[in-house]
Amino acid sequence: MGDHFKACAYAPNRVIFEEKLAIFKEVGGSIAEEWLEQLPYDKWALAYSSHITRYGEMTSNAAESFNFWIREARSLPITFMIDVIRSKIVGWYVERRKKSILWSGVLCPSKEDIWNELTDIGRSWFVVECPNGQFEVTSNPSVVVDLRLRVCTCYQWQIRGFPCAHVVAVIRKNCTSIYNHVDEAFFVAKYQQCYMFDINPIPETEKFECQSLVDQPKILPPILKRSAGRPKKSRNLSYGEFPKKKRKFCKRCCKMAPHDNVTCALACDDNSQSSSS
């Protein structure tokens, strides 16, 4: 179910979206259809959010990565937690600022590598220029590229904000500058601009100085009733997110699978044979 829903969310156009959606409804049945009625397509499907550049991302992985990055500070008191997070962010800014200064290209290194890969993919494709300024790229399948409108009929350029292999083939054919057709978000200058702000250090003597609050009433923490068992540390799943099944090593079938020795299909066959005999 989760894989079929993900295929619908990342479908590049509405034709492919409808194909994947039919498969998802067929697998999920009436439960999936009732659940989809509560979700507007433009909120979760790339095919219906072409007016918004999502850069190919449809998840909250950035927030989850940050929460995992500060996991050691989450159990500290609030004042110490904020101070630890501030120190980590300061180190993060300094590290990335120093790293970006050494970059000599216009695009970020990761995007330069992707550009080289796309160039190799479309090296054998045949490009035909049409009188209306559009280009036909003979690939599998063939697509139409319009550099002026930044449109490719494979829809990957519009979805990701970065040229696809078809666009790269056209740019190589025209011998134009690649930087005129790439979103500025992928430029080194924009990356450096994100980390140009300074975070001033806070001396230890200024962190907890607050003489005006000495005579104020003491505020006690709320009474907390802990439930039985260990505290939960795993995050709550988002709406529409499916839990991943843990895979174990089964000693009977010698495979990594979501079952154990007892629930293995080979064990069931052995039990049925022993009972019949």
Secondary structure, DSSP 8 states (H G I E B T S, - for coil): -HHHHHHHHT-SSHHHHHHHHHHHHHHHHHHHHHHHTTS-GGGT-GGG-TTS--TT--S-HHHHHHHHHTTTTTTS-HHHHHHHHHHHHHHHHHHHHHHHHT--SSB-HHHHHHHHHHHHHTTT-EEEE-TTS-EEEESSS-EEEETTTTEETT-HHHHHSS--HHHHHHHHHHT--GGGGS-GGGBHHHHHHHT-S------HHHHS--GGGTTS-----------SSS---S----TT-------EEETTTTEEES--TTT-HHHHHHHHHHHH-
